[in-house]
Amino acid sequence: MQWLDTLIREFSEANTWIEVGVIVGCLFLSWLICAALARRLNQPESLWLGPTAVRGVLFPALALVLVYFATIVVERFEPVFLLRAAISILTALALVRWTARVLAAAFPSSGLARLIEHVFSWVVFLVAVLWVLGLLPEVLAELDSVELAFGKTHVSLLTLIRGTVTASLMLVATLWISSTFEQRVLDRTVTDLSMRKVLMNVTRALLVLIGLLFALSAVGVDLTALSVLGGAMGVGLGFGMQKLASNYVSGFVILLERSLRIGDNVRVDGFEGRITDIKTRYTLIRAGNGRESIVPNESIITQRVENLSAADMRFNVTTSIGVGYDSDVDQVQSILVQAAQAQERVLKAPTPVAYLDKFGADALEFTLNFWISDPAAGTANVKSQVNIAMLKGLREAGIDIPYPQRVVHLSDAAAAALATTPATRAPSDSARPGV
């Protein structure tokens, strides 16, 4: 229990009230600076500031710097204990905040990222507590004494943990640099959504690869050994991963050629909808009724795809109705056109137009054509509004909307025979039995 005696002695020798005052002052000054910056910059989604003055990375990082310099000053006059503990806790808090914010920005809806964040937080704070208690050197020594055998190679558990932590922090830093580059450079300089998407994917893939190589080098892995792995991956891509590789290459081709863009209305294999996202492996197409189709990028490259909004965003909608044969054709056309023009979503140019489509068996059949510019908002709703307005206009004008009916004509001989046929009558009371 020597560590406990040392801890008690250091605590008793330090002037805790002065240290508590210094720590509170440093925290209050950090809060003032963060609050002032948050009000001035107004960036709630920023990595450094966060939604409140104390939720970002800047608050613990700034408090850590202030407490560190305060520790250097106070140590010249008297022993310190709480200040060193505060340094350890603030370091752990800043590291956890930074990792959590980066993972939330890179993987906003990933449950695995949240699990990694929680595990990392517990490990970091455990290390901080061990350092404050003075047990960290002993724990590290015990971990270093435990060796794991991988074939002919023997690696201590401490080396393995250090390598894992180093690689993880390197990858997190890579994701942070990638996200910062996307927000500060690509979002401001590249206006085309598809081109921005491909640049973001390429940038993140390259930075993650570079970060992984640096992490492996820091752990002590010989990078020349990866040549065998690269050859094996090449063989796998050539045989077993042809479809996967083809979809990835097709995704970059679609984004680079910009033949299809996010927001276009397309029809693929009979499925019609709006492109909501173009991934490196597949494309998401959302129909007007809410259904979403996941289409492999290779299918878009190799099959026939109708881009309904490649030329312009005007989308044609048609509806039909039948009126009686004695109706005024010009009046009917005028009513149909006015019914379409009265709707807000219907474009004024090109002008809605009504055609006498054909002479039906029971009615004159008209077809109304009109255009909208926002098919993503739905076509059935605007078509229903136009149909209701058409029906109301025709009824107000007294125009007949017939339903299917048939007229039977009898020849003179058949009519005479029908007239001479005695009608079937019910038996009289006298004819009933028992009367």
ZITA-V398359 format. One record per residue. N is the residue number from 1. NEAR is the number of other ideal C-beta (glycine too) atoms within 8 Angstrom. Layout:
BEGIN
n	near
N	NEAR
N	NEAR
END
This chain:
BEGIN
n	near
1	4
2	5
3	10
4	7
5	8
6	9
7	10
8	8
9	8
10	10
11	9
12	6
13	7
14	12
15	6
16	9
17	6
18	9
19	14
20	9
21	8
22	12
23	12
24	8
25	8
26	12
27	9
28	8
29	9
30	12
31	11
32	8
33	10
34	15
35	9
36	8
37	10
38	13
39	7
40	6
41	8
42	6
43	7
44	8
45	4
46	9
47	13
48	8
49	13
50	12
51	5
52	6
53	10
54	8
55	8
56	14
57	12
58	11
59	13
60	11
61	10
62	11
63	12
64	12
65	8
66	11
67	15
68	9
69	8
70	11
71	12
72	8
73	7
74	13
75	9
76	5
77	4
78	8
79	7
80	11
81	12
82	11
83	14
84	10
85	9
86	10
87	12
88	11
89	11
90	12
91	10
92	12
93	9
94	12
95	9
96	13
97	12
98	12
99	12
100	10
101	12
102	13
103	15
104	10
105	9
106	10
107	8
108	6
109	3
110	8
111	5
112	7
113	11
114	9
115	8
116	9
117	13
118	8
119	8
120	11
121	10
122	8
123	8
124	11
125	11
126	8
127	10
128	12
129	8
130	10
131	9
132	10
133	9
134	9
135	8
136	10
137	7
138	8
139	9
140	9
141	8
142	8
143	11
144	10
145	7
146	9
147	8
148	9
149	6
150	6
151	4
152	2
153	6
154	7
155	9
156	12
157	11
158	10
159	10
160	10
161	9
162	9
163	11
164	8
165	8
166	11
167	13
168	9
169	9
170	13
171	12
172	12
173	9
174	13
175	15
176	11
177	9
178	13
179	12
180	9
181	11
182	12
183	8
184	7
185	8
186	12
187	9
188	5
189	5
190	8
191	3
192	8
193	8
194	13
195	11
196	12
197	11
198	11
199	10
200	10
201	11
202	9
203	12
204	11
205	8
206	8
207	13
208	12
209	8
210	9
211	12
212	12
213	9
214	9
215	12
216	11
217	9
218	10
219	10
220	7
221	7
222	5
223	8
224	5
225	8
226	8
227	7
228	7
229	8
230	8
231	8
232	8
233	8
234	8
235	8
236	9
237	11
238	7
239	7
240	5
241	9
242	9
243	8
244	9
245	9
246	9
247	14
248	11
249	8
250	13
251	15
252	12
253	10
254	15
255	13
256	8
257	6
258	9
259	6
260	13
261	9
262	10
263	8
264	12
265	12
266	15
267	8
268	13
269	6
270	5
271	10
272	8
273	13
274	13
275	15
276	8
277	7
278	13
279	9
280	8
281	9
282	10
283	15
284	13
285	14
286	10
287	12
288	10
289	4
290	6
291	7
292	10
293	11
294	7
295	13
296	12
297	18
298	10
299	10
300	14
301	9
302	5
303	8
304	3
305	9
306	7
307	10
308	11
309	12
310	6
311	3
312	4
313	6
314	9
315	12
316	7
317	12
318	7
319	10
320	9
321	13
322	11
323	13
324	10
325	5
326	4
327	11
328	6
329	8
330	6
331	10
332	15
333	11
334	8
335	13
336	15
337	13
338	10
339	14
340	13
341	10
342	6
343	11
344	3
345	8
346	13
347	9
348	5
349	4
350	7
351	7
352	13
353	9
354	11
355	7
356	8
357	7
358	5
359	4
360	8
361	3
362	8
363	10
364	13
365	12
366	15
367	10
368	17
369	11
370	12
371	12
372	13
373	8
374	7
375	12
376	8
377	7
378	8
379	10
380	7
381	8
382	14
383	10
384	8
385	9
386	16
387	10
388	8
389	13
390	14
391	10
392	9
393	12
394	13
395	9
396	6
397	8
398	5
399	13
400	8
401	12
402	10
403	5
404	6
405	6
406	4
407	4
408	4
409	4
410	6
411	6
412	5
413	6
414	8
415	9
416	8
417	8
418	8
419	6
420	5
421	6
422	3
423	4
424	3
425	4
426	3
427	5
428	6
429	5
430	5
431	6
432	8
433	3
434	3
435	6
END
